[in-house]
Amino acid sequence: MSSNHKIDRYKQKKELIEELEFYKSIILKKMDSDDFNSALIKIESTLTLIEEYQSDFDLEKETKEFTQLQQKLRVEFDEHRKIFLRRYDNLTKENLTESNLENFTKLLAMLKNEVDDNLNQYNLHDLRDDINTYFAYIKKLYTIISSYKVLNYNDASGKMLTFMKESRHVNFPNLKELVTTIYQNLLFIQFESMAKNYEKLSINEISEKLSISPDKIEDIINLLLNNPKSPIKKYTQYNRQVIFNK
């Protein structure tokens, strides 16, 4: 190998090392500003660059240095990201009622603002999409509550059944539980109304009034019979007839 060639290779390696040091300074600045996702992307591109020249120069030290930096950064990135994911997961497990829904929505909105502020730093795009979907279902839930409040049974029950069907493939258990509770309350009100107007009704008659199949009506009756304030006094199975409390 000629001396000129050695000098050229030395210069090339020196320039490469200087370039890697520059990239390292950028990565460290991004880490200091908690821009972890951007820093990780920069490290990946730097390691790719090192790999391209690995066969030309001895870059074992640089490879080790950036790999260790990448590992450290991934740990910090995951820890920060998990904080947001845990907060969201805890919210979805909150017991929801009609009275605390507004406060719950405010907490979810606060989390959404923080997610939006840190969207790129921790790659929270998937979480943002989940929260947006959550808000869409909360909006539907408010329309259900509005119909239920004015005792519009047909409208409210239709919206509830549509909600349960549409939410079958999303993981919002507390919203589904609240809708189930509201639906049970709505049915309870309907049976109270029947008790005021009728002494007894057959399963088929109740089925027609509520637009629910007779088999499901029996399940509802069994549920109501366990309620101390039940408007149902007795259910006789042999003639499938409900006797109301007066």
Secondary structure, DSSP 8 states (H G I E B T S, - for coil): --HHHHHHHHHHHHHHHHHHHHHHHHHHHHHHTT-HHHHHHHHHHHHHHHHHHTTTS--HHHHHHHHHHHHHHHHHHHHHHHHHHHHHHHHHTS---TTTHHHHHHHHHHHHHHHHHTTTTTT-HHHHHHHHHHHHHHHHHHHHHHHHHTT-HHHHHHHHHHHHHHGGGS--HHHHHHHHHHHHHHHHHHHHHHHHH-SEEEHHHHHHHHT--HHHHHHHHHHHHTSTT-SEEEEETTTTEEEE--
